Amino acid sequence: MTERQSDIRDELLVMDAQDGDARAMDELVHRWQKRLWAHAYRMVRDEEGAWDVMQQSWLGIVRGLRSLHDPASFRAWAYRIVTNMAARWVNQRAKLGEQIDIDKIEVRQKQRNDESGIEELMQKLDADRRMVLGLFYFDELSVSEISHVLDVPAGTVKSRLYSAREELRRLWEESLAR
């Protein structure tokens, strides 16, 4: 299925799910669960936390789906819900004084990523830069979709992408010099 066919399929599934078709909703979950979970994980950097975020996000998606006026915007809308839920999860943990064990995260990342080490380097970026790079490169959202997800102007997204790329490049060069 081409990307455009996939987009059309998602739009049709959204419309059917909005009309109460449970099978369409199940298929939307099936088609989007992995991508949305990966986004949640990049934000919260904790597997159990990412599952908590996803559970809350899907509740929000199911409850709000009928109010989505443009089925073509489902992807950006769903990512925005996940982004907001993940930010809440991180803020709640910070308020409770919980610290995410960075050493554990780095070990898990190394175990999962035998490739170029880019994802490991991304973990060194601040959350905003990591998020914008993840949405653009891993989730393949456009600048306008990221703008909607983050609720910032497209120019801000471009600026964040530029600074995130520059910092990632600097980290890459430092890692090569070692």
LODREN-287023 format. One record per atom (N, C-alpha, C, O): x, y, z. Coordinates in steps of 0.1 Angstrom, whole numbers, plus 5000, padded with zeros to 4 digits. Example, Ala and Ser with C-alpha at 12.3 -4.5 7.8 and 13.67 -1.06 7.14 Angstrom:
513249435078 512349555078 513249675078 514249675085 512849785071 513749895071 512950005079 513450115080 
END
This chain:
500849885000 500050005000 500950125000 501850135008 500650224991 501450344990 501150435002 500150415009 501950535005 501750625016 500450695014 499650715024 500150735002 498850805000 497650715002 496650755008 497750594998 496650495000 496450475015 495350455020 497550465022 497550445037 496850565043 496050555053 497150685039 496450805044 494950805041 494250835050 494650765029 493150755026 492550655035 491450675040 493150535037 492650435045 492450485059 491350455065 493350555065 493250615078 492050705079 491250705088 491850795069 490750885068 489450805069 488450845076 489350705060 488050625060 487850555073 486750545078 488950505079 488750435093 488250535103 487450505112 488850655103 488450765112 486950795110 486150795120 486550815098 485050835096 484250725100 483150745107 484650605098 483850485102 483850475117 482750455123 484950505124 485050495138 484150615144 483550595155 484150725138 483350835143 481850795142 481050845150 481450705133 480050665131 479850545141 478750485140 480750505149 480550405159 480950265155 480650165162 481750255144 482150115139 483350075148 484450125147 483149975156 484149925165 485349865158 486449875162 485049795147 486149735139 487049835133 488249815133 486449945129 487350055124 488250115135 489350145132 487650125147 488450175158 489550075161 490750115164 489249945161 490249845164 491349855154 492549845157 491049875141 492049885131 492950005132 494150005130 492250115136 493050245139 494050215150 495250255149 493650155160 494550125171 495650035166 496850055169 495349935159 496349835153 497349915144 498549885145 496850005136 497750075127 498650175134 499750205129 498150235145 498850345151 499550315164 500350395169 499250205170 499750175184 501250185184 501850245193 501950115176 503450105176 504050245175 504950285182 503650325165 504250455162 503950545174 504850625178 502750545179 502450635190 503150595203 503550685211 503250465205 503950415217 505450455216 506050505226 506050445204 507450485203 507650635206 508650675212 506650715202 506750855205 506650885220 507350955225 505650815226 505550825240 506850785248 507250845257 507450675243 508650625249 509750725248 510550745258 509950785236 510950885234 510751005244 511751065248 509551035247 509351145256 509451105271 510151175279 508950995275 508950955290 510250875293 510550865305 510850805283 512050725285 511850615296 512750595303 510650555296 510350455305 509250365299 508250415295 509550235298 508550145291 507250145298 506250165291 507250125311 505950125318 505250255317 504050265315 505950365318 505450495316 504850515303 503750575301 505550465292 504950475279 503650405277 502750455271 503550285284 502250215283 501150285291 500050295286 501550345302 500550435309 500050545301 498850575300 501050615294 500650725285 499750675274 498850745271 500150565268 499250515257 497850485262 496950515255 497750415273 496350385278 495550515280 494450515275 496150615286 495450745287 495150805274 494150875272 496150795265 496050865252 494850805244 494050875238 494850665244 493750605236 492450635242 491450645234 492350645255 491050685261 490650825256 489550855252 491650915255 491351055250 491051045235 490151125231 491750965228 491450955213 490050905211 489250955203 489650795218 488350735216 487250835220 486250855213 487450905231 486451005236 486351125227 485251175225 487451165221 487451285213 487251265198 487151365191 487251145194 487251115179 486151185172 486251235161 484951175178 483751235171 483851385169 483251445160 484651455178 484851595176 485951635166 486151755164 486651535161 487651565151 486951595138 486351515131 487051725134 486351765122 487051725109 486351705099 488351715108 489051675096 489751545098 490751535104 489151435093 489751305094 491151295089 491951215094 491551385080 492851385074 493951425085 495051405083 493451495095 494351545105 494551445117 495051485127 494051325115 494051225126 495451205132 495651215144 496451195123 497851165127 498351275136 498751245147 498251395132 498751505140 497951525153 498551545164 496651505152 495751515164 496151405174 496251435186 496351285170 496651175179 498051195185 498251175197 499051245177 500351275183 500251385193 500951385203 499351475191 499251585200 498751535214 499151575224 497751445213 497151385225 498251305233 498451325245 499051225225 500151155232 501151245238 501651225249 501551345230 502451445235 502051505248 502751515258 500751545249 500251615261 500151515272 500551555284 499751395270 499751295280 501151255286 501351245298 502051245277 503451225281 504051335289 504751315299 503751455285 504251575292 503651575306 504251605316 502351535307 501651525321 502351415329 502651435341 502651305323 503251195330 504651235336 504951215347 505451305327 506751345331 506651455343 507351445352 505651545341 505551645352 505051585365 505451625375 504151485364 503651425376 504851355383 504951355396 505751285376 506851215382 507851315388 508351295399 507951435381 508851535387 508251595400 509051615409 506951615400 506351665413 506451565424 506651595436 506451435421 506551325431 508051305435 508351235444 508951375428 510351365431 511051245426 512151215430 510351175417 510951065410 511951105400 511751205393 513051035400 514051065390 514150945381 514150825385 514150975368 514350865358 515850825358 516650905357 516050695360 517450645361 518050655347 517850565339 518950755344 519550775331 520450655328 520550615316 521150595338 522050485335 521250365329 521650305320 520050335335 519250235330 518750255316 518750165308 518450385313 517950415300 519050395290 518850345279 520250435293 521350425284 521650275281 521950235270 521550195291 521850055290 520749995281 521049915271 519450025283 518349975275 518550025260 518349945251 518950145258 519150195245 520250125238 520150085226 521350095245 522450025238 522049885235 522449835224 521249825243 520749685241 519849685228 519949585220 519049785227 518149785216 518649845203 518249805192 519749925204 520149995192 521649955189 522550015194 521849865180 523149825176 523549905163 524649875158 522749995159 523050065147 524050185149 525050165155 523750295144 524650405143 524850485157 525750565157 524050465166 524150535179 523450665179 523550745189 522750695169 522050825168 521050835179 520950945186 520250735182 519250735192 519850765206 519350835214 521050695208 521750715220 522150865222 522050925232 522650925211 523051065211 521851155213 521951255220 520651115208 519451195209 519051195224 518451295228 519351095232 519051095246 519751205254 519351245264 520851255248 521551365254 520951495252 521351595258 520051505242 519451635239 518351665249 517851575256 517951795251 516851825260 515551765253 515551735242 514551765262 513251695257 512651765245 512151695236 512651895244 512051965233 512751925220 512151905210 514051925220 514851895208 514751745204 514551715192 514751665214 514551515212 513151495205 512951415196 512151565211 510751545206 510651595191 510051525183 511151705188 510951755175 511751675164 511251655153 512951625168 513651535159 512951405157 512851345146 512451355168 511651225168 510451235159 510151145151 509651345161 508451365153 508751375138 508051325130 509851445135 510251475121 510851345114 510451315103 511851285121 512551175114 511951045117 511850965108 511651015129 511150875132 509650865129 509250765123 508850965132 507450955130 507051015116 505851005112 507951085110 507851135096 506651235095 505951235085 506451315105 505451425105 506051545098 507251565098 505251615091 505651735084 505751845094 505351835105 506351955089 506552075098 505152125103 505052155114 504252125094 502852175097 502252085107 501552125116 502451955106 501851855115 502551875129 501851865139 503851885129 504551905142 504052035148 503952045161 503852135140 503352265145 501952245153 501752295163 501152165147 499852125153 500052045166 499452075176 500951945165 501151865177 501651945189 501251925200 502652035186 503252105197 502552235200 502852305210 501552275191 500852395193 501752525193 501652605201 502652525183 503552635181 503552665166 503152585158 503952785162 504052825148 505052735140 505952685146 504852725127 505652645119 507152695119 508052615119 507252825120 508652885121 509352845134 510552825133 508652825144 509252775157 509652635155 510752595160 508852555148 509252415146 510552415137 511452335140 510652495127 511852495118 513052535127 514152485125 512852635135 513952685144 514452575153 515652555155 513452505159 513852395168 514452285161 515452225166 514052255149 514652145141 516052185138 516952105139 516252305134 517652355131 518552345143 519652285141 518152395154 519052395166 519252245171 520352215176 518152165170 518352025174 519351955165 520151875169 519251975152 520151915142 521551955145 522551875145 521752085148 523052145151 523652075163 524852045163 522852065174 523352005186 523651855184 524651805189 522851795176 523051645174 524351635165 525151535168 524551715156 525751715148 527051735157 528051665155 526951825166 528051855175 528351735184 529451695185 527251665189 527451545197 528051435189 528851355193 527551425176 528051325167 529551345165 530351245165 529951465162 531351495159 532251465172 533351415171 531751495184 532451465196 532551315198 533651275203 531551245195 531651095197 532651035187 533250935190 532751095175 533751045165 535151075169 536051005166 535351185176 536651235180 537251145192 538451155194 536351075198 536850995210 537550865205 537950795214 
END
